[in-house]
Amino acid sequence: MTSTGSADGRQVVRQPVEGECPECGARELARYPVLGTGGWYQAVKCQRCLRSVEREPWNRLGDADRDHADRALGPRSEARP
């Protein structure tokens, strides 16, 4: 695992992932949390060209927070354009 820091001391832990980038062919994939327009995701990204190879919805506070939101607002649609 590798981690990258920011000016305020927070760190992102990147877990190496086996495989090859479909865009550039690099074997430098890593899984880590990212914030996108649809919220937080666990993404597998190429560390050379930054292409997203895979991503799944994620919540920084765990499933308990997502369950609370689903009860309050109804289930989210997983399909995004």
Residue frames as a rotation matrix with the C-alpha (Angstrom) as fourth column:
MET 1
0.576 0.817 0.000 0.00
0.817 -0.576 0.000 0.00
0.000 0.000 -1.000 0.00
THR 2
-0.655 -0.702 0.277 1.08
0.685 -0.708 -0.172 3.54
0.317 0.077 0.945 -0.62
SER 3
0.365 0.773 -0.519 -0.31
0.872 -0.479 -0.101 6.73
-0.327 -0.416 -0.849 0.81
THR 4
-0.386 -0.398 0.832 -0.28
0.644 -0.762 -0.066 10.30
0.661 0.511 0.550 -0.37
GLY 5
-0.259 0.234 -0.937 -0.59
0.862 -0.381 -0.333 13.26
-0.435 -0.894 -0.103 1.92
SER 6
0.371 0.387 0.844 -1.99
0.675 -0.737 0.041 16.74
0.638 0.554 -0.534 1.57
ALA 7
-0.393 -0.565 0.726 -1.04
0.000 -0.789 -0.614 20.08
0.920 -0.241 0.310 3.05
ASP 8
0.151 0.523 0.839 -3.50
-0.847 -0.370 0.383 19.62
0.511 -0.768 0.387 5.93
GLY 9
-0.571 -0.549 0.610 -2.06
-0.803 0.527 -0.278 16.23
-0.169 -0.649 -0.742 6.95
ARG 10
0.486 0.770 0.414 -4.82
-0.587 0.638 -0.498 13.95
-0.648 -0.001 0.762 5.61
GLN 11
-0.673 -0.736 -0.076 -3.70
-0.586 0.468 0.661 10.82
-0.451 0.489 -0.746 3.80
VAL 12
0.550 0.744 -0.379 -5.24
-0.828 0.426 -0.364 8.64
-0.109 0.514 0.851 1.11
VAL 13
-0.272 -0.596 0.755 -4.24
-0.411 0.782 0.469 4.99
-0.870 -0.182 -0.458 1.21
ARG 14
0.293 0.268 -0.918 -3.92
-0.955 0.118 -0.271 3.46
0.036 0.956 0.291 -2.25
GLN 15
0.218 -0.152 0.964 -4.10
-0.279 0.937 0.211 -0.32
-0.935 -0.315 0.162 -2.48
PRO 16
-0.653 -0.483 -0.583 -2.27
-0.702 0.098 0.705 -1.83
-0.283 0.870 -0.403 -5.47
VAL 17
0.433 0.826 0.362 -4.56
-0.442 0.544 -0.713 -3.86
-0.786 0.149 0.600 -7.75
GLU 18
-0.514 -0.558 0.652 -3.53
0.254 0.627 0.737 -6.59
-0.819 0.545 -0.180 -10.21
GLY 19
0.486 0.705 0.516 -4.35
0.667 0.082 -0.740 -5.88
-0.564 0.704 -0.431 -13.83
GLU 20
-0.665 -0.669 0.332 -3.64
0.698 -0.398 0.595 -3.72
-0.266 0.628 0.732 -16.82
CYS 21
-0.292 0.525 -0.800 -5.06
-0.142 -0.851 -0.506 -0.34
-0.946 -0.035 0.323 -17.81
PRO 22
0.227 0.441 0.868 -7.29
0.773 0.461 -0.436 -0.68
-0.593 0.770 -0.236 -20.90
GLU 23
0.960 0.148 -0.239 -6.27
0.016 -0.878 -0.479 2.84
-0.281 0.456 -0.844 -22.00
CYS 24
0.541 -0.820 -0.184 -2.46
-0.835 -0.499 -0.232 2.92
0.099 0.279 -0.955 -21.77
GLY 25
0.581 -0.261 -0.771 -1.54
-0.078 0.925 -0.371 -0.69
0.810 0.276 0.517 -20.92
ALA 26
-0.357 -0.747 0.561 0.26
-0.663 -0.221 -0.715 0.20
0.658 -0.627 -0.416 -17.67
ARG 27
0.106 0.315 -0.943 0.21
0.465 0.823 0.327 -2.35
0.879 -0.473 -0.060 -14.87
GLU 28
-0.910 -0.412 -0.046 -0.04
0.275 -0.518 -0.810 0.42
0.309 -0.750 0.585 -12.26
LEU 29
-0.019 0.980 0.199 -3.59
0.052 -0.198 0.979 0.15
0.998 0.029 -0.048 -10.91
ALA 30
-0.955 -0.228 -0.190 -4.64
0.201 -0.025 -0.979 1.24
0.218 -0.973 0.070 -7.42
ARG 31
0.044 0.993 -0.106 -7.90
0.668 0.049 0.742 1.29
0.743 -0.104 -0.662 -5.43
TYR 32
-0.848 -0.255 -0.464 -8.79
0.523 -0.548 -0.654 4.34
-0.087 -0.797 0.598 -3.33
PRO 33
0.109 0.955 -0.275 -11.74
0.833 -0.238 -0.500 6.61
-0.543 -0.174 -0.821 -2.45
VAL 34
-0.896 -0.288 0.337 -12.64
0.430 -0.747 0.507 9.42
0.105 0.600 0.793 -4.84
LEU 35
-0.233 0.828 -0.510 -15.29
0.301 -0.438 -0.847 12.13
-0.925 -0.350 -0.147 -4.74
GLY 36
-0.865 0.021 0.502 -17.27
0.498 -0.087 0.863 12.54
0.061 0.996 0.065 -7.97
THR 37
-0.751 0.619 0.230 -20.41
-0.510 -0.766 0.392 14.36
0.419 0.177 0.891 -9.02
GLY 38
0.187 0.858 -0.479 -22.50
-0.235 0.512 0.826 11.43
0.954 -0.042 0.297 -7.73
GLY 39
0.869 0.078 0.489 -20.83
-0.493 0.039 0.869 11.32
0.049 -0.996 0.072 -4.31
TRP 40
-0.026 -0.918 0.395 -18.07
-0.895 0.197 0.400 9.11
-0.446 -0.343 -0.827 -2.90
TYR 41
0.863 0.186 -0.470 -16.79
-0.412 0.797 -0.441 6.04
0.293 0.574 0.764 -4.76
GLN 42
0.232 -0.833 0.502 -14.16
-0.159 0.476 0.865 3.35
-0.960 -0.280 -0.022 -4.25
ALA 43
0.864 0.058 -0.499 -12.34
-0.491 -0.121 -0.863 3.54
-0.110 0.991 -0.076 -7.57
VAL 44
0.278 -0.830 0.484 -9.64
0.572 0.547 0.611 1.54
-0.772 0.107 0.627 -9.30
LYS 45
0.938 -0.002 -0.348 -7.59
-0.228 -0.759 -0.610 3.98
-0.263 0.651 -0.712 -11.35
CYS 46
0.538 -0.812 0.226 -4.51
0.752 0.342 -0.563 3.76
0.380 0.473 0.795 -13.50
GLN 47
0.562 -0.387 -0.731 -1.72
0.483 -0.564 0.670 5.62
-0.672 -0.729 -0.130 -11.75
ARG 48
-0.580 -0.772 0.260 -0.06
0.657 -0.254 0.710 6.54
-0.482 0.583 0.654 -15.05
CYS 49
-0.820 0.275 0.501 -2.97
0.301 -0.538 0.787 7.99
0.486 0.797 0.359 -17.10
LEU 50
-0.897 0.433 0.088 -5.61
-0.271 -0.382 -0.884 8.24
-0.349 -0.817 0.460 -14.28
ARG 51
-0.431 0.779 -0.454 -8.31
-0.527 0.192 0.828 6.40
0.733 0.597 0.328 -16.24
SER 52
-0.197 0.484 0.853 -11.04
-0.878 0.300 -0.373 4.98
-0.436 -0.822 0.366 -13.98
VAL 53
-0.827 -0.145 -0.543 -11.06
-0.394 0.837 0.378 1.23
0.400 0.527 -0.750 -14.58
GLU 54
-0.229 0.753 -0.617 -13.78
0.647 0.591 0.482 0.48
0.727 -0.289 -0.623 -12.01
ARG 55
-0.893 -0.049 0.448 -15.79
-0.300 -0.677 -0.672 2.36
0.336 -0.734 0.590 -9.41
GLU 56
-0.237 0.821 -0.519 -18.53
0.669 0.526 0.526 1.51
0.705 -0.222 -0.674 -6.95
PRO 57
0.386 0.444 0.809 -20.60
-0.238 -0.799 0.552 3.75
0.891 -0.406 -0.202 -4.66
TRP 58
-0.279 -0.550 -0.787 -19.01
0.758 0.377 -0.532 4.22
0.589 -0.745 0.312 -1.25
ASN 59
0.726 0.496 0.476 -19.68
0.063 -0.737 0.673 6.21
0.685 -0.459 -0.567 1.88
ARG 60
-0.247 -0.916 0.315 -16.94
-0.267 -0.248 -0.931 7.66
0.931 -0.314 -0.184 4.07
LEU 61
-0.322 0.187 0.928 -19.05
-0.944 -0.141 -0.299 6.92
0.075 -0.972 0.222 7.16
GLY 62
-0.953 -0.110 0.282 -19.80
-0.147 0.982 -0.115 3.30
-0.264 -0.151 -0.953 6.28
ASP 63
-0.717 0.695 -0.047 -23.01
0.368 0.435 0.822 1.45
0.592 0.572 -0.568 5.50
ALA 64
-0.353 0.621 -0.700 -24.84
0.877 -0.040 -0.478 2.72
-0.325 -0.783 -0.531 8.60
ASP 65
-0.525 0.125 -0.842 -24.96
-0.097 -0.991 -0.087 6.23
-0.846 0.037 0.532 7.15
ARG 66
-0.902 0.198 -0.383 -26.06
-0.385 0.029 0.923 4.96
0.194 0.980 0.050 3.71
ASP 67
-0.617 0.711 -0.337 -28.82
0.706 0.690 0.162 2.85
0.348 -0.138 -0.927 5.34
HIS 68
-0.346 0.466 -0.815 -30.05
0.570 -0.585 -0.576 5.93
-0.745 -0.664 -0.063 7.20
ALA 69
-0.689 0.049 -0.723 -30.16
-0.477 -0.781 0.402 7.95
-0.545 0.622 0.562 3.96
ASP 70
-0.892 0.376 -0.252 -32.02
0.003 0.561 0.828 5.13
0.453 0.737 -0.501 2.15
ARG 71
-0.422 0.768 -0.481 -34.67
0.904 0.319 -0.284 5.05
-0.064 -0.555 -0.830 4.90
ALA 72
-0.271 0.284 -0.920 -35.04
0.299 -0.884 -0.360 8.82
-0.915 -0.373 0.155 4.85
LEU 73
-0.289 0.029 -0.957 -34.89
-0.687 -0.703 0.186 9.43
-0.667 0.711 0.223 1.09
GLY 74
0.850 0.507 0.143 -35.54
-0.288 0.675 -0.679 6.04
-0.441 0.536 0.720 -0.52
PRO 75
0.289 -0.781 0.554 -33.01
0.571 0.605 0.555 3.88
-0.769 0.156 0.620 -2.36
ARG 76
0.022 -0.405 -0.914 -30.69
-0.569 -0.757 0.321 5.58
-0.822 0.513 -0.248 -4.82
SER 77
0.983 0.184 -0.003 -30.58
-0.093 0.480 -0.872 4.62
-0.159 0.858 0.489 -8.45
GLU 78
0.267 -0.940 0.212 -27.21
0.286 0.288 0.914 3.03
-0.920 -0.183 0.346 -9.22
ALA 79
0.139 -0.186 0.973 -27.45
0.988 0.089 -0.124 3.91
-0.063 0.978 0.196 -12.91
ARG 80
0.236 -0.163 -0.958 -25.78
0.121 -0.973 0.195 7.19
-0.964 -0.162 -0.210 -13.76
PRO 81
0.973 0.147 0.177 -25.53
0.191 -0.091 -0.977 8.70
-0.127 0.985 -0.116 -17.25
